[in-house]
Amino acid sequence: MGYQQYGVSPQLVERVKLKMKNPAAKERIKKLIEGVTKADLQNKAVVQRLVKSSAAILHEKLTPAQEEQLVAFVVGQRIDPKNTLHLIKLWGMFR
């Protein structure tokens, strides 16, 4: 399922992709998600904290509805950060 099916706007995704090209921002995001487990990515409270922190790092103002959509998307993907196939699938979704 793509992010658009969760109501996440393509414009938001493009802005975030552009901001992630900044090496400083990319490193801060990498440190934020370092050590995140599959269980963490299934916990709505943890995912919401990660979404809020990521938005702050990228200076992206999110509405409560956008936050909920992003949390629902991450939880819905059932991502295992240690599974290469999951990461490849995500990479393909946001190329």
C-alpha positions in Angstrom: 0.0 0.0 0.0 1.4 3.4 -0.9 1.6 6.4 1.3 -1.1 8.2 -0.8 -3.6 5.6 0.3 -3.0 6.8 3.9 -3.7 10.4 2.9 -0.1 11.5 3.0 0.3 14.2 0.3 2.9 13.8 -2.5 4.0 17.4 -1.9 4.9 16.7 1.7 6.9 13.6 0.6 8.7 15.7 -2.1 9.6 18.4 0.5 10.9 15.9 2.9 12.9 14.1 0.2 14.5 17.4 -0.8 15.3 18.3 2.9 16.9 14.9 3.4 19.5 15.7 0.8 21.0 18.0 3.3 23.8 16.0 4.9 23.4 17.6 8.4 19.7 16.9 8.5 20.2 13.4 7.2 22.7 12.6 9.9 20.4 13.9 12.6 17.5 11.7 11.3 19.9 8.7 11.2 20.8 9.3 14.8 17.2 9.6 15.8 16.2 6.2 14.3 19.4 4.4 15.3 18.4 1.3 17.3 14.7 1.4 16.4 13.2 -2.0 16.4 10.2 -3.6 14.6 8.3 -3.5 17.9 9.0 0.2 18.2 7.6 0.8 14.7 4.4 -1.0 15.7 3.9 1.1 18.8 1.8 4.2 17.9 3.2 6.3 20.7 6.9 5.6 19.7 6.1 6.3 16.0 4.3 9.5 16.9 7.3 10.7 18.9 9.6 9.8 15.9 7.4 11.6 13.5 7.3 14.8 15.7 11.0 14.7 16.2 11.7 14.1 12.5 9.4 17.0 11.6 11.2 19.3 14.0 14.6 18.3 12.6 13.5 19.0 9.1 11.6 22.2 10.1 8.4 20.8 8.7 5.2 22.0 10.3 2.7 19.1 10.4 -1.0 19.3 11.3 -2.4 16.8 13.7 -4.1 15.1 10.8 -0.8 14.8 8.9 0.9 13.3 12.0 -1.9 10.8 12.3 -1.7 9.9 8.6 2.1 9.4 8.9 1.8 7.3 12.1 -0.9 5.1 10.5 1.3 4.7 7.4 4.4 3.6 9.4 2.4 1.2 11.6 0.5 -0.1 8.6 3.7 -1.0 6.7 4.8 -3.4 9.5 8.4 -2.4 8.9 11.3 -4.6 10.2 14.4 -2.4 10.1 16.6 -5.5 10.1 14.9 -7.0 7.1 16.5 -5.9 3.9 13.5 -6.7 1.7 11.3 -4.3 3.8 13.9 -1.6 3.4 14.1 -2.1 -0.4 10.3 -2.0 -0.6 10.3 1.4 1.3 13.1 2.7 -0.9 11.2 1.9 -4.0 8.1 3.6 -2.6 9.9 6.9 -2.1 12.4 7.0 -5.1 
